[in-house]
Amino acid sequence: MFAKGQSGNPKGRKPGTPNKATRTVRETFEAVFVSLQSSDKASLRVWAEANPSDFYKLSTKLMPVQVRAEIDHRAELSNTDRAARLASLLARVAAREAEAEAPKAQSTGSAQSAFGQR
Protein backbone atom coordinates (compact mmCIF):
# COMPACT_ATOMS: atom_id res chain seq x y z
CA MET A 1 0.00 0.00 0.00
CA PHE A 2 0.95 3.63 -0.32
CA ALA A 3 1.91 5.89 2.54
CA LYS A 4 -0.76 8.33 3.70
CA GLY A 5 -0.96 11.31 1.33
CA GLN A 6 0.83 9.59 -1.57
CA SER A 7 -0.73 8.39 -4.79
CA GLY A 8 0.26 5.55 -7.04
CA ASN A 9 1.44 8.05 -9.64
CA PRO A 10 3.75 10.66 -8.09
CA LYS A 11 3.93 12.56 -11.43
CA GLY A 12 0.15 12.64 -11.76
CA ARG A 13 -2.22 15.59 -11.75
CA LYS A 14 -1.65 18.02 -8.89
CA PRO A 15 -4.40 18.33 -6.23
CA GLY A 16 -7.08 20.84 -7.24
CA THR A 17 -6.41 20.49 -10.96
CA PRO A 18 -9.69 19.64 -12.73
CA ASN A 19 -9.78 16.57 -14.92
CA LYS A 20 -10.27 16.85 -18.68
CA ALA A 21 -14.04 16.28 -18.57
CA THR A 22 -14.58 18.95 -15.90
CA ARG A 23 -12.38 21.43 -17.76
CA THR A 24 -14.24 20.73 -21.04
CA VAL A 25 -17.66 21.20 -19.42
CA ARG A 26 -16.57 24.49 -17.81
CA GLU A 27 -15.11 25.80 -21.07
CA THR A 28 -18.25 24.80 -23.01
CA PHE A 29 -20.54 26.40 -20.41
CA GLU A 30 -18.47 29.57 -20.51
CA ALA A 31 -18.63 29.70 -24.34
CA VAL A 32 -22.43 29.31 -24.30
CA PHE A 33 -22.77 31.89 -21.52
CA VAL A 34 -20.64 34.41 -23.42
CA SER A 35 -22.64 33.87 -26.62
CA LEU A 36 -25.93 34.43 -24.74
CA GLN A 37 -24.69 37.78 -23.44
CA SER A 38 -24.96 39.24 -26.95
CA SER A 39 -28.75 38.73 -26.84
CA ASP A 40 -30.84 41.72 -25.82
CA LYS A 41 -33.48 39.40 -24.34
CA ALA A 42 -31.58 36.63 -22.56
CA SER A 43 -28.45 38.21 -21.13
CA LEU A 44 -27.49 38.09 -17.47
CA ARG A 45 -27.50 41.88 -17.44
CA VAL A 46 -31.16 41.99 -18.52
CA TRP A 47 -32.13 39.46 -15.86
CA ALA A 48 -30.10 41.32 -13.20
CA GLU A 49 -31.81 44.61 -14.05
CA ALA A 50 -35.23 42.96 -13.83
CA ASN A 51 -34.38 41.04 -10.63
CA PRO A 52 -31.79 43.07 -8.69
CA SER A 53 -32.55 41.44 -5.34
CA ASP A 54 -32.13 37.93 -6.75
CA PHE A 55 -29.01 39.00 -8.62
CA TYR A 56 -27.32 40.32 -5.47
CA LYS A 57 -28.30 37.21 -3.49
CA LEU A 58 -26.78 35.02 -6.19
CA SER A 59 -23.66 37.17 -6.51
CA THR A 60 -22.93 36.93 -2.77
CA LYS A 61 -22.95 33.14 -3.06
CA LEU A 62 -20.51 33.25 -5.96
CA MET A 63 -18.04 35.60 -4.29
CA PRO A 64 -15.04 34.00 -2.64
CA VAL A 65 -15.28 33.70 1.12
CA GLN A 66 -11.60 34.39 1.65
CA VAL A 67 -10.29 37.74 0.49
CA ARG A 68 -6.61 38.64 0.27
CA ALA A 69 -5.63 42.13 1.26
CA GLU A 70 -2.48 44.11 1.71
CA ILE A 71 -2.25 46.33 4.75
CA ASP A 72 -0.35 49.57 4.64
CA HIS A 73 1.32 49.66 8.02
CA ARG A 74 2.50 53.21 7.37
CA ALA A 75 -1.01 54.59 7.75
CA GLU A 76 -1.46 55.29 11.43
CA LEU A 77 -5.09 55.37 12.54
CA SER A 78 -6.48 56.54 15.81
CA ASN A 79 -8.46 54.08 17.92
CA THR A 80 -11.62 56.00 17.00
CA ASP A 81 -10.90 55.63 13.27
CA ARG A 82 -10.11 51.93 13.70
CA ALA A 83 -13.37 51.39 15.59
CA ALA A 84 -15.35 53.25 12.90
CA ARG A 85 -13.77 51.19 10.10
CA LEU A 86 -14.37 47.95 11.98
CA ALA A 87 -18.02 48.87 12.64
CA SER A 88 -18.51 49.67 8.95
CA LEU A 89 -16.95 46.38 7.88
CA LEU A 90 -19.03 44.37 10.36
CA ALA A 91 -22.21 46.11 9.19
CA ARG A 92 -21.45 45.18 5.56
CA VAL A 93 -20.76 41.56 6.50
CA ALA A 94 -23.99 41.38 8.53
CA ALA A 95 -25.99 42.83 5.63
CA ARG A 96 -24.58 40.24 3.21
CA GLU A 97 -25.33 37.43 5.64
CA ALA A 98 -28.88 38.69 6.12
CA GLU A 99 -29.42 38.78 2.34
CA ALA A 100 -28.03 35.27 1.97
CA GLU A 101 -30.36 33.94 4.67
CA ALA A 102 -33.49 35.69 3.37
CA PRO A 103 -36.39 33.32 2.68
CA LYS A 104 -35.82 31.42 -0.54
CA ALA A 105 -39.55 31.37 -1.22
CA GLN A 106 -39.35 34.90 -2.65
CA SER A 107 -36.86 33.92 -5.34
CA THR A 108 -38.20 30.47 -6.22
CA GLY A 109 -38.73 30.26 -9.92
CA SER A 110 -37.52 33.72 -10.90
CA ALA A 111 -33.94 32.61 -11.57
CA GLN A 112 -35.13 29.51 -13.42
CA SER A 113 -37.56 31.42 -15.62
CA ALA A 114 -34.97 34.07 -16.48
CA PHE A 115 -32.59 31.52 -17.94
CA GLY A 116 -35.40 29.92 -19.93
CA GLN A 117 -36.27 33.16 -21.79
CA ARG A 118 -35.44 33.57 -25.44
TABEL-V622891 format. One record per backbone hydrogen bond with DSSP energy under -1.0 kcal/mol. CO is the residue of the C=O (numbers start at 1). NH is the residue of the N-H. If there is no record, write none. Layout:
CO;NH / CO;NH
This chain:
3;6 / 9;12 / 14;17 / 19;23 / 20;24 / 21;25 / 22;26 / 23;27 / 24;28 / 25;29 / 26;30 / 27;31 / 28;32 / 29;33 / 30;34 / 31;35 / 32;36 / 33;37 / 35;38 / 36;39 / 43;47 / 44;48 / 45;49 / 46;50 / 47;51 / 51;55 / 52;56 / 53;57 / 54;58 / 55;59 / 56;60 / 57;61 / 58;62 / 59;63 / 71;73 / 72;75 / 78;82 / 79;83 / 80;84 / 81;85 / 82;86 / 83;87 / 84;88 / 85;89 / 86;90 / 87;91 / 88;92 / 89;93 / 90;94 / 91;95 / 92;96 / 93;97 / 94;98 / 95;99 / 96;100 / 97;101 / 99;102 / 109;113 / 110;114 / 111;115
